[in-house]
Amino acid sequence: MKEFLTAGGPQLSRIVAGAWRWKLPVPEIDRLVHAALEAGISSFDHADIYGDYANEELFGKVLKGNPSLRNRMELVTKCGIKLISKSRPTHRIKHYDTSKEHIILSVENSLKNLGTDRLDVLLIHRPDPLMNPEEVAEAFRLLQESGKVLYFGVSNFSGTKFEMLQRYVPFPLVTNQVEISLFNNKALFDGTVDTLLTHQVSPMAWSPLGGGKYFTASGQSEATEKELESVAAKYTCTVSQLLLAWLLCHPARLFPILGTTNAGRIKEGAGAIDVTLDRQDWFAMLKAVAGNDVA
């Protein structure tokens, strides 16, 4: 099931497949792509740096091997971070680059690596302290006019930084991709998500399972585990689905990004859209993690 990120913006599947861990053999990536599509997940989240600059090209080999797949999916990618890497010998230090030249070059590289003629959504990966918003806006304008990128947004921006850039960009930014989970929920309380609600823009939520905090031995207390398992049993779902459902019921209409390399987990995650939480259970889950009631 697809939904709009914002009115007049792109439609993405409500659950998104994240490719940041997909530095895998091409046949395995092909299997994950088909598993996602069969589960109703049509949107795939990338970044130029993922897999030490390798993942886009690996994913692109799947598309080049089966070009008909491209019209069944939406591709999101990010740019603006420069890593120290053997494949980037001129990078002396990890840094950010949101210059017009770098944004355009990054898009050209992503199009080539992914084997496509357009990106559905391009995001600035991190807020750059040296970002010139006029340059970013000009890069976005040129890329949109050329048809190489259909929509634009940001990632890891505060509400004020989102609004600052929006004042320069001549069309609506369509999302802010931020870390949001039951275990790291500060974006729901610090104004980040409120700003997006004001603009009627849906956030994309990375690490929606809290980086596996529930699933590691040291992640949560026994009481928290029992509480989450009890709520999951009530809804006849897995804890993973419950954690995603906790995000899905927020009025900001979050789009969680699954970071798994397991086809079964992709199918499991897609099933979260069928779980509708009661308001009191939502707060019970928040209390289980916070350790106290809301004020």
DRENDO-1510 file (C-alpha; in Angstrom, 1 decimal, always signed):
<recs>
REC; n; res; u; v; w
REC; 1; MET; +0.0; +0.0; +0.0 .
REC; 2; LYS; +1.4; +3.4; -1.1 .
REC; 3; GLU; +0.8; +6.7; +0.5 .
REC; 4; PHE; +1.9; +10.3; -0.2 .
REC; 5; LEU; +4.8; +11.7; +1.7 .
REC; 6; THR; +3.1; +15.1; +1.3 .
REC; 7; ALA; +0.3; +16.4; -0.8 .
REC; 8; GLY; +1.4; +16.5; -4.5 .
REC; 9; GLY; +4.6; +14.7; -3.5 .
REC; 10; PRO; +5.8; +11.1; -4.2 .
REC; 11; GLN; +4.0; +8.0; -3.2 .
REC; 12; LEU; +6.0; +5.5; -1.2 .
REC; 13; SER; +5.2; +2.1; +0.3 .
REC; 14; ARG; +4.4; +2.8; +4.0 .
REC; 15; ILE; +7.2; +0.4; +4.9 .
REC; 16; VAL; +10.5; +1.1; +3.1 .
REC; 17; ALA; +13.3; -1.3; +2.5 .
REC; 18; GLY; +16.7; +0.1; +3.6 .
REC; 19; ALA; +19.7; -1.0; +1.6 .
REC; 20; TRP; +22.5; +0.3; +3.9 .
REC; 21; ARG; +23.5; -3.2; +4.9 .
REC; 22; TRP; +23.1; -4.7; +1.4 .
REC; 23; LYS; +26.7; -5.1; +0.5 .
REC; 24; LEU; +25.9; -8.7; -0.6 .
REC; 25; PRO; +26.3; -11.0; -3.6 .
REC; 26; VAL; +24.0; -9.7; -6.4 .
REC; 27; PRO; +21.8; -12.9; -6.3 .
REC; 28; GLU; +21.1; -12.2; -2.6 .
REC; 29; ILE; +20.1; -8.6; -3.3 .
REC; 30; ASP; +17.9; -9.8; -6.1 .
REC; 31; ARG; +16.2; -12.2; -3.6 .
REC; 32; LEU; +15.7; -9.3; -1.1 .
REC; 33; VAL; +14.3; -7.0; -3.8 .
REC; 34; HIS; +11.7; -9.6; -4.9 .
REC; 35; ALA; +10.8; -10.5; -1.3 .
REC; 36; ALA; +10.1; -6.8; -0.7 .
REC; 37; LEU; +8.0; -6.3; -3.8 .
REC; 38; GLU; +6.0; -9.5; -3.1 .
REC; 39; ALA; +5.3; -8.2; +0.4 .
REC; 40; GLY; +4.0; -4.8; -0.9 .
REC; 41; ILE; +7.2; -2.9; -0.1 .
REC; 42; SER; +8.0; -1.0; -3.3 .
REC; 43; SER; +10.3; +1.8; -1.9 .
REC; 44; PHE; +14.1; +1.3; -1.4 .
REC; 45; ASP; +16.3; +3.6; +0.6 .
REC; 46; HIS; +19.9; +4.2; -0.4 .
REC; 47; ALA; +22.8; +6.6; +0.1 .
REC; 48; ASP; +25.9; +7.1; -2.1 .
REC; 49; ILE; +28.2; +6.1; +0.9 .
REC; 50; TYR; +26.4; +2.8; +1.8 .
REC; 51; GLY; +28.7; -0.2; +1.7 .
REC; 52; ASP; +31.7; +2.0; +1.3 .
REC; 53; TYR; +30.3; +3.5; -1.9 .
REC; 54; ALA; +29.4; +0.0; -3.2 .
REC; 55; ASN; +25.8; -0.7; -2.5 .
REC; 56; GLU; +24.1; +1.4; -5.1 .
REC; 57; GLU; +26.2; -0.3; -7.9 .
REC; 58; LEU; +25.3; -3.7; -6.5 .
REC; 59; PHE; +21.6; -2.9; -6.4 .
REC; 60; GLY; +22.0; -1.4; -9.9 .
REC; 61; LYS; +23.2; -4.8; -11.2 .
REC; 62; VAL; +19.9; -6.3; -10.2 .
REC; 63; LEU; +18.0; -3.6; -12.1 .
REC; 64; LYS; +20.3; -3.9; -15.1 .
REC; 65; GLY; +19.6; -7.7; -15.1 .
REC; 66; ASN; +15.8; -7.1; -15.0 .
REC; 67; PRO; +15.0; -3.5; -16.2 .
REC; 68; SER; +11.2; -4.1; -15.8 .
REC; 69; LEU; +11.8; -3.9; -12.0 .
REC; 70; ARG; +12.5; -0.2; -12.1 .
REC; 71; ASN; +8.9; +0.8; -12.8 .
REC; 72; ARG; +7.7; -1.3; -9.9 .
REC; 73; MET; +9.7; +0.6; -7.3 .
REC; 74; GLU; +10.6; +4.0; -5.9 .
REC; 75; LEU; +14.3; +4.8; -5.3 .
REC; 76; VAL; +15.4; +7.2; -2.6 .
REC; 77; THR; +19.0; +8.1; -2.1 .
REC; 78; LYS; +21.1; +10.5; -0.1 .
REC; 79; CYS; +24.3; +12.6; -0.6 .
REC; 80; GLY; +26.4; +15.1; +1.2 .
REC; 81; ILE; +28.7; +12.9; +3.4 .
REC; 82; LYS; +32.3; +12.2; +2.2 .
REC; 83; LEU; +34.0; +9.2; +3.8 .
REC; 84; ILE; +37.6; +8.3; +4.0 .
REC; 85; SER; +37.8; +5.4; +1.6 .
REC; 86; LYS; +40.1; +3.6; -0.8 .
REC; 87; SER; +37.6; +4.4; -3.5 .
REC; 88; ARG; +37.8; +8.1; -2.7 .
REC; 89; PRO; +41.6; +8.8; -2.4 .
REC; 90; THR; +41.2; +12.6; -2.3 .
REC; 91; HIS; +39.2; +12.5; +1.0 .
REC; 92; ARG; +41.6; +13.3; +3.8 .
REC; 93; ILE; +39.0; +13.4; +6.5 .
REC; 94; LYS; +35.3; +12.5; +6.9 .
REC; 95; HIS; +33.4; +15.7; +6.1 .
REC; 96; TYR; +30.2; +17.1; +4.5 .
REC; 97; ASP; +29.8; +18.6; +1.1 .
REC; 98; THR; +26.5; +20.2; +0.1 .
REC; 99; SER; +27.9; +22.4; -2.7 .
REC; 100; LYS; +26.0; +22.6; -5.9 .
REC; 101; GLU; +28.8; +20.8; -7.8 .
REC; 102; HIS; +28.9; +17.9; -5.4 .
REC; 103; ILE; +25.1; +17.4; -5.2 .
REC; 104; ILE; +24.9; +17.3; -9.0 .
REC; 105; LEU; +27.9; +15.0; -9.3 .
REC; 106; SER; +26.5; +12.7; -6.6 .
REC; 107; VAL; +23.3; +12.4; -8.5 .
REC; 108; GLU; +25.0; +11.6; -11.7 .
REC; 109; ASN; +27.0; +8.8; -10.0 .
REC; 110; SER; +23.9; +7.4; -8.3 .
REC; 111; LEU; +22.0; +7.3; -11.6 .
REC; 112; LYS; +24.9; +5.5; -13.2 .
REC; 113; ASN; +25.4; +3.1; -10.4 .
REC; 114; LEU; +21.7; +2.3; -9.9 .
REC; 115; GLY; +21.2; +2.0; -13.7 .
REC; 116; THR; +18.3; +4.3; -13.9 .
REC; 117; ASP; +17.4; +7.6; -15.6 .
REC; 118; ARG; +15.8; +9.2; -12.5 .
REC; 119; LEU; +15.7; +9.2; -8.7 .
REC; 120; ASP; +12.3; +9.4; -7.1 .
REC; 121; VAL; +13.6; +11.3; -4.0 .
REC; 122; LEU; +17.0; +12.8; -3.2 .
REC; 123; LEU; +17.9; +13.7; +0.4 .
REC; 124; ILE; +20.7; +15.8; +1.9 .
REC; 125; HIS; +22.2; +13.1; +4.2 .
REC; 126; ARG; +23.3; +15.3; +7.1 .
REC; 127; PRO; +23.0; +19.0; +8.0 .
REC; 128; ASP; +26.3; +20.7; +6.8 .
REC; 129; PRO; +27.5; +23.6; +8.9 .
REC; 130; LEU; +29.0; +25.1; +5.7 .
REC; 131; MET; +25.8; +24.5; +3.7 .
REC; 132; ASN; +24.9; +27.4; +1.4 .
REC; 133; PRO; +21.1; +27.1; +1.1 .
REC; 134; GLU; +21.1; +29.1; -2.2 .
REC; 135; GLU; +23.5; +26.6; -3.7 .
REC; 136; VAL; +21.4; +23.6; -2.5 .
REC; 137; ALA; +18.3; +25.2; -3.9 .
REC; 138; GLU; +19.9; +25.8; -7.3 .
REC; 139; ALA; +21.2; +22.2; -7.5 .
REC; 140; PHE; +17.7; +21.0; -6.7 .
REC; 141; ARG; +16.2; +23.2; -9.3 .
REC; 142; LEU; +18.6; +22.1; -12.0 .
REC; 143; LEU; +18.1; +18.4; -11.2 .
REC; 144; GLN; +14.3; +18.7; -11.2 .
REC; 145; GLU; +14.2; +20.6; -14.5 .
REC; 146; SER; +16.4; +17.9; -16.1 .
REC; 147; GLY; +14.1; +15.2; -14.8 .
REC; 148; LYS; +17.0; +13.4; -13.0 .
REC; 149; VAL; +15.4; +13.8; -9.6 .
REC; 150; LEU; +11.6; +14.1; -9.1 .
REC; 151; TYR; +11.4; +15.2; -5.4 .
REC; 152; PHE; +13.8; +16.4; -2.7 .
REC; 153; GLY; +14.1; +16.3; +1.0 .
REC; 154; VAL; +16.6; +16.1; +3.9 .
REC; 155; SER; +17.8; +13.6; +6.5 .
REC; 156; ASN; +18.7; +14.2; +10.1 .
REC; 157; PHE; +17.7; +17.8; +10.1 .
REC; 158; SER; +16.3; +19.6; +13.1 .
REC; 159; GLY; +13.0; +21.4; +12.6 .
REC; 160; THR; +14.6; +24.8; +12.4 .
REC; 161; LYS; +17.2; +23.6; +9.8 .
REC; 162; PHE; +14.3; +22.0; +7.8 .
REC; 163; GLU; +12.5; +25.3; +7.8 .
REC; 164; MET; +15.6; +27.3; +6.9 .
REC; 165; LEU; +16.3; +25.2; +3.8 .
REC; 166; GLN; +12.6; +25.2; +2.8 .
REC; 167; ARG; +12.7; +29.0; +2.7 .
REC; 168; TYR; +15.2; +28.8; -0.2 .
REC; 169; VAL; +14.0; +25.8; -2.1 .
REC; 170; PRO; +11.2; +26.9; -4.6 .
REC; 171; PHE; +9.1; +23.8; -4.1 .
REC; 172; PRO; +8.1; +21.7; -1.1 .
REC; 173; LEU; +10.7; +19.4; +0.6 .
REC; 174; VAL; +8.9; +16.1; +0.8 .
REC; 175; THR; +10.4; +14.5; +3.9 .
REC; 176; ASN; +13.0; +14.6; +6.7 .
REC; 177; GLN; +14.5; +11.1; +7.3 .
REC; 178; VAL; +15.3; +10.9; +11.1 .
REC; 179; GLU; +16.0; +8.3; +13.7 .
REC; 180; ILE; +12.7; +7.5; +15.4 .
REC; 181; SER; +11.8; +4.4; +17.4 .
REC; 182; LEU; +10.1; +3.4; +20.6 .
REC; 183; PHE; +13.6; +3.3; +22.1 .
REC; 184; ASN; +14.8; +6.6; +20.6 .
REC; 185; ASN; +11.7; +8.8; +20.5 .
REC; 186; LYS; +13.1; +12.3; +21.1 .
REC; 187; ALA; +12.2; +13.5; +17.6 .
REC; 188; LEU; +8.5; +13.1; +18.7 .
REC; 189; PHE; +9.1; +15.5; +21.6 .
REC; 190; ASP; +11.8; +18.0; +20.5 .
REC; 191; GLY; +9.9; +19.7; +17.7 .
REC; 192; THR; +11.4; +17.8; +14.8 .
REC; 193; VAL; +8.2; +15.9; +14.0 .
REC; 194; ASP; +6.0; +18.9; +15.0 .
REC; 195; THR; +7.7; +21.0; +12.2 .
REC; 196; LEU; +6.9; +18.3; +9.7 .
REC; 197; LEU; +3.3; +18.2; +10.8 .
REC; 198; THR; +3.1; +21.9; +10.4 .
REC; 199; HIS; +4.2; +21.5; +6.8 .
REC; 200; GLN; +2.1; +18.4; +6.3 .
REC; 201; VAL; +5.2; +16.4; +5.5 .
REC; 202; SER; +5.7; +12.8; +6.6 .
REC; 203; PRO; +9.0; +11.8; +8.2 .
REC; 204; MET; +10.9; +8.7; +7.2 .
REC; 205; ALA; +12.1; +6.8; +10.3 .
REC; 206; TRP; +15.4; +5.1; +10.2 .
REC; 207; SER; +16.4; +2.5; +12.8 .
REC; 208; PRO; +12.7; +2.0; +13.6 .
REC; 209; LEU; +13.4; -1.1; +15.8 .
REC; 210; GLY; +15.9; +0.9; +17.9 .
REC; 211; GLY; +19.0; -0.7; +16.4 .
REC; 212; GLY; +17.9; -4.1; +17.7 .
REC; 213; LYS; +17.8; -3.0; +21.4 .
REC; 214; TYR; +15.0; -5.3; +22.2 .
REC; 215; PHE; +16.6; -8.2; +20.4 .
REC; 216; THR; +20.0; -8.1; +22.1 .
REC; 217; ALA; +20.6; -9.6; +25.5 .
REC; 218; SER; +21.7; -6.3; +27.1 .
REC; 219; GLY; +19.2; -4.1; +25.2 .
REC; 220; GLN; +16.3; -4.0; +27.6 .
REC; 221; SER; +15.3; -5.1; +31.1 .
REC; 222; GLU; +13.4; -8.3; +31.6 .
REC; 223; ALA; +10.3; -6.3; +32.7 .
REC; 224; THR; +10.4; -4.3; +29.4 .
REC; 225; GLU; +10.7; -7.4; +27.4 .
REC; 226; LYS; +7.8; -9.0; +29.2 .
REC; 227; GLU; +5.6; -5.9; +28.7 .
REC; 228; LEU; +6.3; -5.7; +25.0 .
REC; 229; GLU; +5.7; -9.4; +24.5 .
REC; 230; SER; +2.4; -9.2; +26.4 .
REC; 231; VAL; +1.2; -6.3; +24.2 .
REC; 232; ALA; +2.3; -8.2; +21.1 .
REC; 233; ALA; +0.4; -11.3; +22.2 .
REC; 234; LYS; -2.7; -9.1; +22.6 .
REC; 235; TYR; -2.5; -8.1; +18.9 .
REC; 236; THR; -1.4; -11.5; +17.7 .
REC; 237; CYS; +1.7; -10.1; +16.2 .
REC; 238; THR; +5.5; -10.3; +16.6 .
REC; 239; VAL; +7.4; -7.7; +18.7 .
REC; 240; SER; +9.0; -6.4; +15.6 .
REC; 241; GLN; +5.6; -5.8; +14.1 .
REC; 242; LEU; +4.5; -4.2; +17.3 .
REC; 243; LEU; +7.4; -1.8; +17.3 .
REC; 244; LEU; +6.7; -0.7; +13.7 .
REC; 245; ALA; +2.9; -0.4; +14.5 .
REC; 246; TRP; +3.9; +2.0; +17.4 .
REC; 247; LEU; +5.4; +4.3; +14.8 .
REC; 248; LEU; +2.7; +3.8; +12.2 .
REC; 249; CYS; -0.1; +5.0; +14.4 .
REC; 250; HIS; +1.5; +8.4; +14.9 .
REC; 251; PRO; -0.5; +11.2; +13.2 .
REC; 252; ALA; +2.6; +12.4; +11.4 .
REC; 253; ARG; +2.3; +9.3; +9.2 .
REC; 254; LEU; +5.8; +8.0; +9.7 .
REC; 255; PHE; +7.4; +5.8; +7.0 .
REC; 256; PRO; +9.6; +3.2; +8.8 .
REC; 257; ILE; +12.8; +2.0; +7.0 .
REC; 258; LEU; +13.6; -1.6; +7.6 .
REC; 259; GLY; +17.4; -2.3; +7.7 .
REC; 260; THR; +17.3; -6.0; +7.5 .
REC; 261; THR; +19.1; -8.4; +5.1 .
REC; 262; ASN; +16.7; -11.2; +6.0 .
REC; 263; ALA; +13.9; -11.8; +3.5 .
REC; 264; GLY; +11.7; -13.3; +6.2 .
REC; 265; ARG; +12.1; -10.2; +8.3 .
REC; 266; ILE; +11.1; -8.0; +5.3 .
REC; 267; LYS; +7.8; -10.0; +4.9 .
REC; 268; GLU; +7.3; -9.8; +8.7 .
REC; 269; GLY; +7.8; -6.1; +8.7 .
REC; 270; ALA; +5.3; -5.5; +5.9 .
REC; 271; GLY; +2.7; -7.2; +8.1 .
REC; 272; ALA; +2.9; -4.3; +10.6 .
REC; 273; ILE; +0.5; -2.2; +8.6 .
REC; 274; ASP; -2.3; -4.5; +9.6 .
REC; 275; VAL; -1.7; -3.9; +13.4 .
REC; 276; THR; -3.7; -0.9; +14.8 .
REC; 277; LEU; -2.7; +0.0; +18.4 .
REC; 278; ASP; -5.0; +1.2; +21.1 .
REC; 279; ARG; -4.0; +4.6; +22.4 .
REC; 280; GLN; -3.5; +3.2; +26.0 .
REC; 281; ASP; -1.3; +0.4; +24.7 .
REC; 282; TRP; +0.8; +3.0; +22.8 .
REC; 283; PHE; +1.5; +4.8; +26.1 .
REC; 284; ALA; +2.0; +1.5; +27.9 .
REC; 285; MET; +4.8; +0.7; +25.5 .
REC; 286; LEU; +6.3; +4.2; +26.0 .
REC; 287; LYS; +6.2; +3.7; +29.8 .
REC; 288; ALA; +7.8; +0.2; +29.5 .
REC; 289; VAL; +10.8; +1.8; +27.8 .
REC; 290; ALA; +10.9; +5.2; +29.7 .
REC; 291; GLY; +10.3; +3.5; +33.1 .
REC; 292; ASN; +7.7; +6.1; +34.1 .
REC; 293; ASP; +4.3; +7.5; +33.2 .
REC; 294; VAL; +4.1; +10.6; +31.1 .
REC; 295; ALA; +3.8; +13.8; +33.3 .
</recs>
